[in-house]
Structure formats: C-alpha cells, structure tokens
Amino acid sequence: MIILEVTGLSKHFGGVTAVNSVDFHVSRGEIVSIIGPNGAGKTTLFNLISGVAGPDSGSIKYNGEEIGGMPPDRIAVLGVTRTFQNLQIFRNMTVVENVMVGAHRLGRKGLLQAGVRWPGVASEESFIYGRAIAALELVGLGEKKDMPAEILPYGEQRLLEIARAMALEPDLILLDEPAAGMNQGETNGLGELISRFPEMGTSVLLVEHNMEMVMAVSHRIVVLDHGSKLAEGTPLEIQQDSRVISAYLGEEVF
Ligand SMILES: Nc1ncnc2c1ncn2[C@@H]1O[C@H](COP(=O)(O)OP(=O)(O)OP(=O)(O)O)[C@@H](O)[C@H]1O
C-alpha cells in the first residue's frame, strides 16, 4: 500500500530549478533513500514533503490526501515527521525536554489526531513525558534523559533529533543526513536502528551521503541529479546503473 506519492513535483528558486518534475512513492513498511550529488535537490524535496516550503507545481499525496503546501504542524499531525540536516537542538534544555517540545507543539488534540496511543487517565504532561522516555530508550539515550542536551556528543545529538521525531509515532519519518558527523561505529548502530523502524509501523524516507549505510538499509533508492530523477531501483540495481555511475564520476561513492 502506497503511503506517500509524489507526482510531477517542481520547485524553483529564481532561475534555479531545485526539484524538476519528480515522481516517486513510498509504500508502507519501506525504507526509501534519496541520493544524489550536492545540490541535487534532496533537501528541497524534504522541505516540500514536510511543509517547510510549498511546491510550485505537482502533487504530494499522503495516504491519498494532498499535503503539498500544508503547514508543517498539520503534516506532522497527519503522521509525517522529520529531522534536519542542521541540528535543531535546544542547548539550554535537558535531553528529555528536547524530545518533549516536539509533542508539546502538537498538543493533546494534535497528538490524538495523529493517532498516538493515549491511555485515558494520563495528563497531557505525564503522557508526553512517557512518550519522550520511550523514544529516548529506543535510540539508546534513556540514561541521559536529565543531562543538558548541549553536553551530548554530536552523534548523540543526532539521535536525540530522531527520538524527537519518533516520539510522535509517525507513519513516515524523513531523516535528513542522520549519519553526518558520526563515526563508523555510531553509523553502524544508526543503520541497525533505522532498519527496525518499519516493524514499529514507521516507514522511512532517508537522505544520506554515507553510501555504505544507504546500501545496507534501503529497500529502494531514488537518485536525483540537478533536480531531476535520474534513476530508481534496489541498492544492487543502483550500484550497477551506468547513468548513476557517470553522475557521480570522479567520486568514489559505492
Ligand atoms: N532557499 C533557497 N534559495 C535559493 N536557492 C536554493 C534554496 N534552497 C536550495 N536552493 C538551490 O536549489 C538547489 C538544490 O539544493 P538542495 O539543498 O535541495 O540540494 P541537496 O541535494 O540537498 O544538496 P546537499 O547534498 O548539498 O545538501 C541548489 O542549486 C541550491 O543552491
């Protein structure tokens, strides 16, 4: 079953076509990666799907509903959350407070609309705290919940962002370069974590420059180049695709 369907999607910035009539989809339970050289349009695509920017033309359907041009909070309530390439950590808050802000922004009504499982008796605050702790445990930061977020090493701050997005129990999570700045051990752990998301009910759309991780975790890969879709296929198909190899010519990617 398709949960995200992008059709003919375009976005221009002045004379630059950042996303050029792109088509692709994500089915429930899939991990789909978007790869492409710098400036290919990956972040812009994420911004369009998460509501940070509005499309110039084309359609973004989530569970059959048009979400193109909707504000980010409404898209989050529908079940699509994201992380950012540039970390959005509140340095003066604790680790758990950083996770809670994501849920607080939606409020009880929004969380209920989002289909978050809510035990009838829990107050909003204790419920959100419980969800935040569960998300921190998922990413392995449970024991650091009361630490100031700013003292976490960079790799753990990335995991904290993922916990914030997962605390909303999304149907679809958009991860924008989650392995950036991580060492190999952290990247391997991250890959194992992301691989478990589909069985938890969260499909994944991933933008990532670490090809080893992309090839290990993806069910399908979409390749962008200068805003257009260049190729699409399984990791094996993409590694053998001559158009992809020449788009990356001179870079050792695979
Ligand atoms: N707000 C903006 N204003 C003007 N141009 C922009 C804006 N955002 C992106 N662009 C341009 O659109 C194109 C696509 O950029 P985008 O950041 O989406 O690529 P990317 O694939 O995410 O690159 P990277 O891998 O470096 O993050 C680039 O040419 C970029 O300069």
The ligand as an SDF file (V2000), in Angstrom:
LIG
                    3D

 31 33  0  0  0  0  0  0  0  0999 V2000
   16.2470   28.8390   -0.3430 N   0  0  0  0  0  0  0  0  0  0  0  0
   16.9270   28.7380   -1.4900 C   0  0  0  0  0  0  0  0  0  0  0  0
   17.1420   29.8150   -2.2700 N   0  0  0  0  0  0  0  0  0  0  0  0
   17.8220   29.7180   -3.4330 C   0  0  0  0  0  0  0  0  0  0  0  0
   18.3140   28.5620   -3.9140 N   0  0  0  0  0  0  0  0  0  0  0  0
   18.1330   27.4620   -3.1930 C   0  0  0  0  0  0  0  0  0  0  0  0
   17.4350   27.4690   -1.9410 C   0  0  0  0  0  0  0  0  0  0  0  0
   17.4070   26.2090   -1.4470 N   0  0  0  0  0  0  0  0  0  0  0  0
   18.0660   25.4470   -2.3410 C   0  0  0  0  0  0  0  0  0  0  0  0
   18.4850   26.1830   -3.3930 N   0  0  0  0  0  0  0  0  0  0  0  0
   19.2100   25.6810   -4.5750 C   0  0  0  0  0  0  0  0  0  0  0  0
   18.4910   24.5700   -5.0610 O   0  0  0  0  0  0  0  0  0  0  0  0
   19.3750   23.5340   -5.4750 C   0  0  0  0  0  0  0  0  0  0  0  0
   19.0880   22.2600   -4.6970 C   0  0  0  0  0  0  0  0  0  0  0  0
   19.5190   22.4440   -3.3320 O   0  0  0  0  0  0  0  0  0  0  0  0
   19.2890   21.3690   -2.1840 P   0  0  0  0  0  0  0  0  0  0  0  0
   19.8300   21.9590   -0.9160 O   0  0  0  0  0  0  0  0  0  0  0  0
   17.8970   20.9140   -2.1930 O   0  0  0  0  0  0  0  0  0  0  0  0
   20.2450   20.1880   -2.6610 O   0  0  0  0  0  0  0  0  0  0  0  0
   20.7820   18.9340   -1.8470 P   0  0  0  0  0  0  0  0  0  0  0  0
   20.6990   17.7890   -2.7870 O   0  0  0  0  0  0  0  0  0  0  0  0
   20.0680   18.8340   -0.5700 O   0  0  0  0  0  0  0  0  0  0  0  0
   22.3010   19.3120   -1.5900 O   0  0  0  0  0  0  0  0  0  0  0  0
   23.2710   18.8450   -0.3660 P   0  0  0  0  0  0  0  0  0  0  0  0
   23.5940   17.4140   -0.6190 O   0  0  0  0  0  0  0  0  0  0  0  0
   24.4630   19.7400   -0.5590 O   0  0  0  0  0  0  0  0  0  0  0  0
   22.5370   19.1020    0.8930 O   0  0  0  0  0  0  0  0  0  0  0  0
   20.7890   24.0760   -5.2920 C   0  0  0  0  0  0  0  0  0  0  0  0
   21.2100   24.6220   -6.5180 O   0  0  0  0  0  0  0  0  0  0  0  0
   20.6020   25.1450   -4.2430 C   0  0  0  0  0  0  0  0  0  0  0  0
   21.5860   26.1400   -4.3850 O   0  0  0  0  0  0  0  0  0  0  0  0
  1  2  1  0
  2  3  1  0
  2  7  2  0
  3  4  2  0
  4  5  1  0
  5  6  2  0
  6  7  1  0
  6 10  1  0
  7  8  1  0
  8  9  2  0
  9 10  1  0
 10 11  1  0
 11 12  1  0
 11 30  1  0
 12 13  1  0
 13 14  1  0
 13 28  1  0
 14 15  1  0
 15 16  1  0
 16 17  2  0
 16 18  1  0
 16 19  1  0
 19 20  1  0
 20 21  2  0
 20 22  1  0
 20 23  1  0
 23 24  1  0
 24 25  2  0
 24 26  1  0
 24 27  1  0
 28 29  1  0
 28 30  1  0
 30 31  1  0
M  END
$$$$
